[in-house]
Amino acid sequence: MIAGIELWYPEKPPTYEDGMPIFELIGTDAQIVQFPVRAGRQVMCFSGAMAYMSDGMKMECRLAGLKKTFGRLVGGGSLFEITYTNESGVDGFIGMTPDYPGVIVPIHMANVDKLYCLRDSFLCS
């Protein structure tokens, strides 16, 4: 270890009752977040975030409404919300990654009052 350098490690992700992780962070400096997606469940992201997915995932693309779409257009964000639904009868997965190399920091929004972010900070939920 180099003096003055501290490595940040994300805490272990939460799990479902059966022990399956809610998400997994893969990689170090160009990370991917992989979600196990149970049958019938959904994952939402903005266009360009999906890296790979299992069979049985259906993609739905839509605008988020006039006011939100206009706000995203003015702010330089993505105009489209993409929702992936697992329509197979078994558990699937989907991997998401940002457009540029970086560290993905998971934030549990129930524990946060306010969060100030730069444009394009949101990856998926």
Secondary structure, 3 states (H helix, E strand, C coil): CCCCCCCCCCCCCCECCCCCECCEEECCCECEEEEEECCCCEEEEECCCEEEECCCEEEEEEECCHHHHHHHHHHCCCCEEEEEEECCCCCEEEEECCCCCECCCCCCHHHCCCCCCCCCCCCEC
